[in-house]
Amino acid sequence: MQVSKFRYVKGTAPKLTEKYLDLQCATQSCDFNMISAGLNHIAVHHQTQSNVLILPYTPGKVPTNTPYVSQNGAVTDMTFSHYNPNILATGSDRSNIYLWDLPESGLEQPMSTAKVELSGHKRRITSLQFHPTAANILLSGSYDRTAKIWDIEKGTDLLTSQAQTGDLTDLSWDWVGKRFAGHFRDKFLRIFDPRSGNDAIAKIPGHVGRKNARVIWLGDEEKILSTGFGRGTREVKIYDPRKTKKSIFTAVVDSGSSIIMPLYDPYSKILFLASKGDRSIKLYEIVKSIKQWQPLDAYSDKSTGQFGLAIEPRAHLDVMKAEVLKIIRLNDKRQLEPISLKVPRRSYTNFASDLYPDNISTEPSSSVEQWMNGEDNEPNFVSIKPKQALEQEQEQKEYNNRYKNQKSSYQLRKERELQKKKGITKKDELIKEDEDEKKELIFSPKAIKAQSIVRKSLVRHTYIKFGKTNEKITGIKVQPLSYPETNHIQANKKWVAFPWNTGVGGALAVLPRQEHVRLNSNIPLIHGHKKSITDFKFIPSNDDLVISASEDCNIKIWELPENKIESNLDQAKGTLTGHRFKVLTINVNPVAHDVLMSTSADSMVKLWDLNQQQEMISFNPFNEGITAAQWSIDGNKVALLNKNAKLTVLDPRDAKSTQVQAPSHQGLKGGRIVWLDETNHLLTIGFNKTSDREMKVYDLRKFEKPIKTTFIDHASSLLVPHWIPHSKVLLLAGKGDASLKYYEINLQDPKIIFPINVHKTMEPQLGVCMLPFDTLDVKDVQIGNFLKLTKNSISHFSAKVTRQKLEYFQDDLFPEIIRNDINILQPNDWQQNVQPTLEKFNFQPEGMKKLSSAPIEKKFSNKYKHQQKQEYEEQVSRDQVFDKLYSQVTSINNENFDFEREGVDSDEWGDSSD
């Protein structure tokens, strides 16, 4: 019998700081699971029966005003789509099904209008299941004895299966979505092939109890598991669809009265049995033997009972610590408890590949049409290996290739013994031994890696420092932007701006940046849009001009007063009209500040002359929507990301003939772009197929693919990049994240991207913006100044580098960079392709000497450093004593033997004998 890898798996109770507290969740009796976990969100049944709470993966105290989705009728089941993790399906006791398209960054306010409402059942919905391999297919079951298959994109009913007797209580697809199984109240389990007909293809006796039963198809095996009631006991049955006379396995669990909710992980083959009110979760491993299952250590909490249980997506696992599963438990104290299940290992240095088979990809293997035409494709798979494990494999390959022809020490010793017998001289043997010793200096992959660990870096000791508490702006009310890919805060030397929540239309709050006050709810606002604001920007060469874009398809130019806004501004300096769909992003040309680029929801790109307030250029480069746009540093090119996973670079003055494309991020979410230098290199932030965050670096001279791709983490929010060009540091801040990540970008090194550190904060940010470079305190080695926006405050922080000799200007950290605060070209000149001379910004303060001109001090090696320094100081002391003695002797000699002063010529000297 094969020994199980998971026999020692153990669940770990979370700390208080890892729990979700004070949930406004339901406590009344219900026969469905009250929690569902998706890739980006957690759904919990609300205390109002028709609502579902939507939570981010951010533990802590849950606010009482946490947003929710609200349907017509009590919720009876809910589930997230695997292929679109922002789609939530909920069922109603009034026979309807609702599909909710949630913002990937989370709900900001209650949602009462579903994306799609499906109607066709006649009674209460009992079960919802998305198709395992095809996108946009949903299976539903109802007490009306029918199961329906829906095309959720079109909102239509594709197929219906039914039974003549017994209400349908639960459903489950098989591994590829060809068949599904359902348990009915007439005490039978039925199996359907919906494309072959309406009736069941098999019927097997099930649980004889009157209460509802639950069903799960056991992964890629021909086994179905159900939980239900026998005669006075709770029981588990396992069925083989090919054997229809009876179940192949039955086990009595206990004599409890509540319905057992089974959860199954097909990768580890671990089964969870949990029921409402119980204080323990039973774990079993499904095995291929007559026993069918193997009990594992149960997880118990004597202080709380449970209301529901959900398995977190595998993308959230810490695989380098052998975490094989993570479940979320809803307890009767209205708390969510993330429970980590780990397999004990002697070492956690290497990736335990035996514990982690490939994961089902978020890329579907079938479409609705393919499935309806009879295709039963296996799911697509992707590796769950993290970046660290992949690097270890690559190092091992390099090691093997480097030394694949190298002889072992044993082989070399045998060769020397053989040569000795053949009469090879001692001198020849010594020469050979010397060569062999050189060959025997074989390093392990770790040693090879160690040779390059110490890398020269100017910014290795970069750190984040926040300002004082009394330097914050507090009492703010933030209105989330309707387009989540844009930043929620912008600032310049004089002002800071963010969207203000008024409840109607789009309002912008613009405050003096240096004022640290607590705001009241009646502050003066810029209020000129009829609908929500989607993006806004300051003009770099004019601190008092701000531009805003909106869902009302308009772009407005606002001129701010000299010192402070005293009353509401509702009359714009100018309005740009021309887009037919809502405007998504706006960007100011870095060398021609009166040229503005805007993108809209129909993929239209427009360039505007802000002086004339009219359209200059318009083009549509994609069929799919644009998710990001950014000017190059010299203002000649534009980089665009779209939903079709393409990165496009073009000159907007001749968009068709200059367009070049490269593959980009394969995820469904948006992205961001940063130009790393004037012409050739750019970096993008986005998501891969498994919705992991990643970054890519491109070189326009070899643009067919990225020159570097780096995994970041598994979080769901889009990271906003902030590029510090003089120090080559990239800071990443995601909406909803409570951390700031920063990297060094070195285009001269093959690895290019080097993590520096992660700064964790107490409060998640809604946005971060970078201040102009002339606000830096160069004497304090500030390389970047930033503002952080949270739900109720704005705080300042800076990125600094630890340095010695602060009396010198650190010119290696602050080389000259291209200025972006000077308007060099007028729109007509830019359109005629005039190439200006780009001015440079010099960071050096007046009267401060450069570090490169400082005297060079004698350096000591780390080894024997103290001894060498002491010897050096003793030598200097001896030299000083000697110099002092020498000067005294020289002074005496000069006083006593100054021949010229005594008037004695050299020829007057003679021998004493004369």
N, C-alpha and C positions, 0 to 999 in steps of 0.2 A: 504493500500500500504506500502510495506517495505521500510524503510528509507535506503538510500545508505550509505555505509561506506566511499565512495570516493567523496561524494558531495562537500567536502571542499578541495580536492586535489589541490595543487598549484605548478606551476613550478617556480624554482628559477634560475635566470640568473647567469652564472659563473663569478668568478673574472678573471681578466686579466691573473693571474698566472695559472689559470686552463684551459686556452684556448691553442689550437694548432695554431700557427701563421705562416704566410708566406708559405702556402702550394703551391706547384707547381701543382695545380689541374686544371681540365678542366673548361672552362667558356662558351663553345659553347653550342648551343641548343641541347638537347637530350631528349628522351622520357622515359628514365629509371632512377632509383634511383642511384645517383652517389656515394653512400657511403654504406658500409656494415660493420657490427660490429660482430666480433667473440669473443671467450673467451680470446684469446691471442693477437689478432691483429685487426687493423682497416684497411679496404681497401678503397681507394679513387681513383676515376677516374683521371688519370694523364692528364696534358695539352697536352701531346702527346697521341692521341686518342687510340693507341694500347697498352698503358701501364696502370698499376694499382699500385699506391703507397701503400706500406705496412708499417704501422706505429705501434709502440708499444703504450701501454697505459701510455705514459709519456708526459705530457703537456709541452708546452714551444715553443720556436722558432724551426721550423722544418728546418733542413739543406737543402740546395739546392741539395746536392748529396744524398738525402735519397733514398735508394734502392727501386726497383720496379720490377714487373714481366712484361715481354714484350711478346705479342702474335702476331700472323699473322692476321692483320685486326683490325678494330676498335672494341672496347669493347661495347657490347650491354646489358649485364647483368652480375651480379656477386653475389655470395652468399657463406657463410661458412657452413661447415658441423657441425651439432650439436654433432655427435658422434665421430668425429675426428676433433677437433677445428683448427688443423693446415692445413686442406685441404680446399683450395679455388677453386671454380669453376667459370670460366669466359666464356662468350659466345662471338661469333665474328659475324661481318656482312658478313663474308665469309663462313658461315654455319658450322663452327667447334666449338667444345667445348674443353676447356683446364682445366686440373686439376693440381693444384700446391701444392706440399708438402712443406710447409714453415717450416723452423727451429723454434722450440718452443721459442727460445730466440730472434727471429726476424731476418730479412734479414740483411746481412752485405754488400752485393754487389748485383747488378742487376741479375735477373734470367731470362733466355730466353728459357730454356728447361723445358717443363712441364713434370710432372710425367706420365700423360696419355693424349693423344689427341684423342678425339672422333669425328668421321666423319660419316655422314649418312643423315643429312638434306641437302636440296637442296638450301635453301635460308637463309636469316638472322635469327639468334637466337634471340628470343624475351623474353624468360622467362626460368629460371632455379630454380628448387626446389628439395632439398634433401628429401628423404622419412622420415616421422615423427617417425617411430618405427623401421625400418630395416636399418642396416648399409649397406653402399656401394651401395645404390640405388639412382639414380638421374633421375628426370623428366625434360625434356626439351621441349620447344615449339618453333615453327618457322613460318615464313610467308609462308612456303610451305604447310600450313594447316594440319600439322601433329604434334603429340606429341609422343615423344619416351621415353622409360624407359630403363636405362642403368645399367649394372653391372660395376661400376667404378674400381673394383679390377681386373677384367678380361679385361675391356675395350671393352665389347661387348654390342650389342643392344639386349635387352630382348623382348620388345613388342613395337608395334606401333599402335596408335589410330589416326583417321583422320576424317575430315569433307569434304563434297563434295564442299562446297562453303565457301568463306570468309577466309581471312588471320587470323591466330591465334595471338592474341595480348598479352594474359596473362594467367597464370595457377595457380592453388592452390590445394594442397592435402586436403582431409578431415582429421579428427582427428587421425584415425588409419591407414590411407594410403590405404584404400580399393578403394576409388574413387577419382577422381579429377574433378575440374570444369575449363572451359576455356571460354573466351569471344572471339568472332570472329567478323570480320569486316562486316559480313552479318547481324549484329545487333541482334545476338542470343547468349545466354549463353547456353553452352552444358555441360552435365555431362557424364563422361565416367567411366565404370568399365573395366579397361584394360585387366583383366584376362578372362573376359567373351566374348570379341570380339573387333573388331576394331572400330565399330560404337558407336555413343553416345546412352546412355540409356534414356536420357531426353533432351529436348530442350525447352528453355524458352525465350520469347522475352526480349531483353536487351535494351541497349541505342541506340537511333536512330541517334546520332551525328556521324560525319565521323571520328573523331579523335580516337586514341586508348583508350581502357577502361582497367581498372585494376581490379583484382579479389582477394578476400580473403575469405577463409572458416573460419567461426567464431568459432574456437575452437571445443569443444565437442558438440556443438549444431547443429541441423539440419538446419542451416542457412548459406547462402552464401551472401557476400556483394560485390558490385562492384561500382566503380566510373567511370563516363564518362560524356558524353555531351547529353543534350536533344536538343530542338530547341532554340538555342541561350543561354542556361544556362548550368552551371555545376550541376550535380546531383548525388545522391547516391541512389542505389537500394538494397533492401534486398530480397532474394529469399528463398523459401522453396522447396527443391528438390522434395517433394511429390506433389507439386502444380505447374503444368507446364504451366498453361494458361497465367499467368502473375506474376510479382513480388508482394510480399505481402506488400511492403513498398517502397515509393518513396519520396525523399525530395530534394528540390532545394537548392543548397548551395549558389551560387552567379552567376554572369555573367562573370566570369574570362575566360581567354583564354588558360591557361596552364593546363596540365594534373594533376589531383589530385592523389598524392601518398598515399594510405591508409596503415597504420601500425596498427596491432592489437595485444594486449597482452591478451592471453587467461586466465591468472591467475586473473587479476583484471578486465577483460572484458572492458578495456578502448581502444577506437579507436582514432587514430590520423589521421587527414586529413591535408596534407601539399602539396603545389605545388610550382614549381620553380618560383621565383620572388616575392612570397607573403612574407609579413612581420609578419605573425602570423601563429600559429599552432592551429587548432581547435580540441578540445577534446570532446568526447562523451562517455557515458557509455551505453553499450548494455544491455537492460533490457528485461524481459519476460512480455511484455504487448503489447497492440495494438499500442502504440507509438514507440516500438522497440528500441528507444534510448533516452538518457537523456543528454542534453548539460551540459558540465562542463566549468569551467573557462578556457578561451583560453590563450595561451602563445603568447605574441607579443614582437617584438623588432623593434621599429620604425626606427632604424638607419641602419638596414641591411635586405636584402631579403635572401631567402634560395635557395640552389641548391639541397639539399638532406637531408634525415633524416634516422636515424637508431636507433633501440632499443638495448641498451647494455644487455648482458646476466645478469640474475638475481644474478649470483654469485658475481657481483660487487656491489650489493646494501648494503647500511649501514642500516641493518634492525633494529638495536637498536635505530635508530633515525626516524623510521617510513618512511623510503624512500621506496616507492613502485615501482617506475620506474625511469630509467635513460636513457635519449635519447641523441643522438649526432646530432647536427645540423651543416650542412655545409653551411656557409653563402657566400654572394657575395663579401666579402672582403678576401676570401681565408683563412678562419679560421674555425676550428672545435670548437663548443661550447657544452660542456657537460652540459645538463640541468637536474637538479634533481627535481623529483616530490615527494613531501612528504605530508602525511596526518597529520594535526595538532593534537596533543594529549596533555592532561594536564601534563602527565608525560612520560618520556622516560626511566624510570628505568627498566621496565619489557618488555619482548618481546611481541609484539602485534600479537598474533597468528591468530586473525580473519582477518588480512590483508594479510597473507602469507600462502596460500594453498601449499601443497607439490609440489616440482619442478620436471619436467621430468628429469630423470637421464641421465647421459652420457653413460649408459650401454644400448645398444639396446635390444629390446624385441624379435626381429626376425632377422633371417639371410636371405640372398637372396633366398636360397633354400626353407626355410619355407614359405616365402611370395609367391613365385612362386607356391608352393603346396597348396595355398589357405588359409593359416593361417592369421588371422587378430587380432593380439594381441594388447591389450592395452599397452600404454607406461609404462615403469618402473618409479616409483616415489621415490624421496628421500626428506627428510625434509630439509627445508632451515634454521632451527633454528640454531643460533650460539652457540658457547660453553657456553657463559654467560647465555643464556636462559636455556640450558640443565642443568647447574649447579643449577639454581634457582629451576627447577622442582625437581631435586634430593634432594635439601635441604627441599623443601616442603613435599616430600614423607617421608624423615627422621623425620621431625617434626610431621607429621600425625601419623606415626608408634609409635613414642615415647610417644605421648600423646593421642592416640586414646581411651584409657580407662579412661582418666582424666575427672572428673566431673567439670561442670561449676560452677562459683561463685554463680549463682542463685540456682542451685541444692544443693550446700553445705549450703546456707542460709536456704532453706526450710527444710533440714534435721535437722538443729539445732533448728528451731522453733518447729518441731515435737518432738524432744527429750525433749524440755523444757516442752511441754504439758504432756509428759509421766513421768515427775518428776525426771528427771536426775539432780543430784546435781551440784552445782556451780563449785565444784572442777573438776568433770568429764567433765563439759562443757568447762572449761578453757583448760583442757588437749586436748579435742577434737578440740577446736578452734585453739590451737597451731599446731595440726597436719594438720588441714584444711588450715591454713595460709601457711604451707610448701607446701601443694599440690597446692595452688593457685599461687605459683611462677612459672607460665608457661611463657616461653620465646617464642617470635616469631622466625621464621627462621632467620631473620636478626640478632636478638640478639644472637641466637645460633652461627651464623657465626662469630659475633663480638668477641665471646669468644676466637676464634682461629686466629683472624686477626694478632695479634702481635706474630709473629713467630721468633724464634731466628735464625738469619742469619748473617754470617760473611761478606757476600758480598752484602748486601742490598744497600749499598751506592757506588756501582761500577759505574764508568762513563768513557766515552771515551774522550781522548784528542789528537787532531791532532798536528803535528809538524808545524813549521813556514813555510811560503810560500817560503822563499829562501832555504828551505831544500828539495825541490822537485827535481825530475829528469823530465825534460820537453822535448818537441819536439819529442816524440816517435811516432812510426807508428805501431799500433798493428794489427797483422793478426789473425782474429778469428780462434780458433781451429776447425777442422772439426768435432770433437766429442764434443758436448756441455757439456756433463756431467763431463769433466775434467777441472781442474783449469787453468786459463790463466797466472798465475804468480807463481814462486817458488823462494825461497831465502834461504841462510844460513848466517853465520856470515860474510862471505867475499863477496859473489856474489848475484846478483839478475838477474833472467832470465825470458824472456817472448817471445812469437812468434812475429817476425818482418815481416811486410808486404813488400814483394819484388815483388809480382805478379806472381812469378814462383817458384814452388817447396816449400819445407818447410825450413824456416830459423829461427834461434834462436838467439836472442840478449842476451848476457851475459855481465853485467856491474858490476864494483866495487860498492858495496852497499853503501859505505860511500861517494861516489862522488855525489855532487848535481850540475848538469850541464844541459845546454840545448844542446840536441843532434842535429847533422846534419843528413842528409839523407844518408850519405856514411860511416856510422860506420862499423867497422869490425863485421862480423857475423859468426855463425856456420851454414854452408850451405852444408849439405851432403845428404839430402833426395831428392828423385825425386818427391815425392808428399807431400801433406800437413802433418804437424805434428799433432798428435792426443793427445800425452801426453809426459811429461818430468819430471824428478826427479833428485835431488842431492843425492849423497851418504852421509849419516850422519857422517861417520867417516873419510871422505876425502873431504874437502871443494872444491878441484879442480877437482872432477869427476862429470860429469853430463851425464845422460842417456836420450835419446830421442826415441820416437816411432812414426811410420808414417803409412799413408795409403799404402805405398809401401811394407808393410808386414815385414819391417826390424826394428830392434832395434839397435841403435848405442851408443857406449860408447865414450865419449869425455874427453880428459885430457886437462885442462885449464892451461895457463901459470901462473907463480907465482904471478904476479901483475896485468897485464892488457892484453887484447887481442889487438894486434897491427895490425893484418891482418886477412883476412878471414880464417876460419878453414874449410877445406873440406875433410881432411883425418882423419877418426875416429881411435881411439885406438883399437877398436874392433867392429865387426858387428855380431849380432845374427840373424840367418836366420832359418826359420822352419815353420812359420805361412803361411797358404795358403790364408787367408783373412786379411784385414787390421787390424792392432793392435789397440785396443781401450784404454787399460789402462796398466800401469806398476806400481809395488809397490815393494819396497825394504824390505826384512825381517828385523825386528827391532833388532834382536840379532845376525843374521848372515848376514852381509851387502853384502856379495858376492853371496847371493841367491836372485834372482829377479823373481817375479811373473809377468806374462803378460797374458792378455785376448784379444781375437780377435772377429771379427764379426760373426764367426761361432760357438761361445760359447766354443771355445777351451781355456783351461787354461794350460799354460806351465811354468815350473820352470827352471831357468837357473843358471849355475855355471859361474859367471863373471870372475873368475880366468882362468878357462879352456876355457871359451867362447863356452860352449856347453850345450845342453839340458839335464836336469836331470830327470824331470818328466813331463808327459803330460796326461791330462784327459779331458773329456767333460761331465760335470755334468747335462746339460740341453739340451732340444730340442729348447727352446726359448733363445733369446739373453741375455747375461750378461750385466747388466747396472751399476754394482758397485762391487768392490772387495776390501777387506781390511784385512791385517794381524792382529792377536791378539797381545797384548802387549808383551807376552812371546814368540811370534814367532812360536807357535805350531799349531795354527788353522788359518783358512781362512773363512771369512764370504762373501757370495755372494748374490747379488740381481739379479733377472732376470725379463724378461718381462711378465712372467706368474704369477706375484704377489706372488713369493715365496722367503723367506729368508732361505738360506742354510748355515750351519756351518759344516766344515769338517777338518780333518787332511790331508793335501795334500799328505803326505807320504803313506796314506792308504785311498784314497778318497771314495771308495765304502763302506767299512764297517763302517766308522766313520761318515757318512753323516746323519745329522738330519735337518728337515725342519719345518718351521712355516709359516703361512699366513702373507703376507706383504701388501704393499700399492696396492690398487686396480686400481689406475690411470694408464694411458697409458704411462706416461713419466718416466724418469729415477729416480734414487735415490742415496743416499749417506749413508755410514756406519761409525760409530765411536765406538770403544771399550772403555767402561767407566772404566773398571778395568782389572786385569790381566787375568781372566778366565771366569767369569760368565755373566757379564752384557754388553750389547751393545745397541746402539741407532741408528735408521735409520731415514732418511729424505726422504719424497716422496710426492705423491699426492693421494687423495682419488678418489672415483668414479666421483665426481662432479668437479674434477681438483682443489680442494682446497689443499693448502700446509699443511702438517701434519708431526708430528714426533711420533715414536713409541719406547718404551723401552722394551727389552726382558731380561729374566733371563734363562740361559741355563738349569737350574735345573727344570724349568717348562716351557718348550719351545713350548708347544702346541699353545699358543697364546701370544700376547704382554701383559705385565703387566701394561702398560700405553700407551694410545693414546691421543695425544693433537693436536687440531686444531691450525694452525698458522695464515693463512690469505688466501685471494682469489687470490693472485698474481700468475703469470704464470711461472716465471723463477725458476729453481732449486736452492735451498739454499745449500750453501757449509758450512758444520759445521767445527768449529775450537774448539777443546777441550782443556781446561786449567785444567789439572788433579789435581794440588795442591790446587787450589781454588774452584774446582768443578763448573766452569763457562763454558757455551757453547755459543760461538758467531756464529751467522748465517749471511751470506752475500750472496745475490743472484745476478747473473749477470743481469745488467740492473736496479737493485734496487738502490734507493738513500737513503737507510737506513741500519743500522746495528742493529740487534736484539740480545739481550743477556739474557740468562736464567741461573738460578741456578739449578743444578741437585743434589737432595738429595735422595739417595737410601734408607735412613732410614725412610723417611717420606712416608706415603701411597700415597700422591699426586705426589711425585717424582719430577715433573717439575714445576718450579716457575719462571714466567717472572720477570725480573729485570727492563729493560727499553728498549727503542728504540732510537737510535741516528740517527737523520736525517741529511743528508749531502746535499751540493749544487749540486753535480755532481754524476750521477750514476756510479757504479763501473762495470768494466769488470771482476774483480777478486780481491780476498784478500788472502794473505798468512800469516802464523804465523812464526815468527822468533824463533830460538832456545832459550831455557830458560836461557842460560848463558848470553844473551844480556840484561836481565832485570836489571833495577835499583831498587834493593830490598829496598834500603833506602828511595826511593820515593814511595814505595808501588805500583810498577808496577807489575801487575799479568800476563800481556800479551803484547807482542810487535808484531805489524802487519805492512804489507805494502799493500797499496791500489792502484790498477791499474785502470786508466780511459783511455779514448780514446787518451789522449795526455800527460799524466803525471803519475808519481809514487810518492805517498806521504806516510809518516810514521804516524802511530797513535798508541797509547797505551791504554790499559785498566788499570785503577787505582782504588784503594779503598780509600775513605776518612777515615783517622785514626788520632788519637791523639798519643802523646808520640812517635814521629818519631825518637827519639834518641834510641829507642829499636828496635830490630829485631822482626817483627810481625810473630812469629813462628806459630801462629794459621792459618795464611794465606799461609804459605810457609813450609808445612811439607816436608819431604824427598820424592822424587819420583824416579821411575826407570829411569835410564839413557838410552837414545837411541843413543848416539853419540860414543859408544864404540863397536867395532866389537868383540864380545865375541867368536863366533863359526866360524869354517871353514865349507864350504859346506858339506864335507864328514861327519864331526861330527854331523852337524844338521840332515843330512839324516839318520844317525844311531841312531837318537833320544837321543842324549846326552843332559841332562838337566843341563844347567849352573847355577851358582849363579849370580843372577841379581844384578848389582851394583846400589847403590842409589846416587842421586844427592842432595847435601846439599846446600841450598840457603844462609845459614847464613854467612854474611861477617865477616872477621877476626876482632876481637876486639870489636864486637857489642854484647851487652847483649840481652838475650831473653826477650820478653815482659812478658812471664809467670813467670820470676824471678824478675820482678819489684815489689817494695813495694806496698802493697794494700792500696788504699786510702779509706777513709770513704765515703760511698755512701749515698746520700739523695734521698728520694722518690720525685717524681715529684710534688706531692701535698705538699704544705707548704715547698717546697725546700728552698726558700729564708729564711724563718723564721728559719728553722732548722739549716741552714748554719750559720746564724747570731748568734743563741744561742750557737752553737758549738764554733765559734770563740771567743765569749765573755767568755765562759768557759775556753778555752785555755788561754786567756789573764789573767783571774783571777788566773789560776793555775801558770802561769809564775810569776805573782806578788807575790803570796804566796811563791813560791819556792825561789824567790830572797830575800824576808823578812826572810824566814826560814834560808837561808844560812848565812845572816848577823847576825841573833841572834845566830846561832850555832857558828859562828866565834867569837863573843864577849864572849860567855860562855866558849869557849875553851881557850881564852886568860886570863880571870879573875879567872877561877876556875880550873886551871890545878894543882890538888893537888900534883901530883908526882913531878912537876917542883919546887913547893915551899918546898918540903921536909917535908910535914906534914902527919903523919900517921893517919889512921882513929881512932885509939884508943886514940889519943891525944885530940879528941873532947869530950867536955862534956857539961853538962847542965850549963847554964849561972848562975844559982842560987848557983852553987858550987864555 
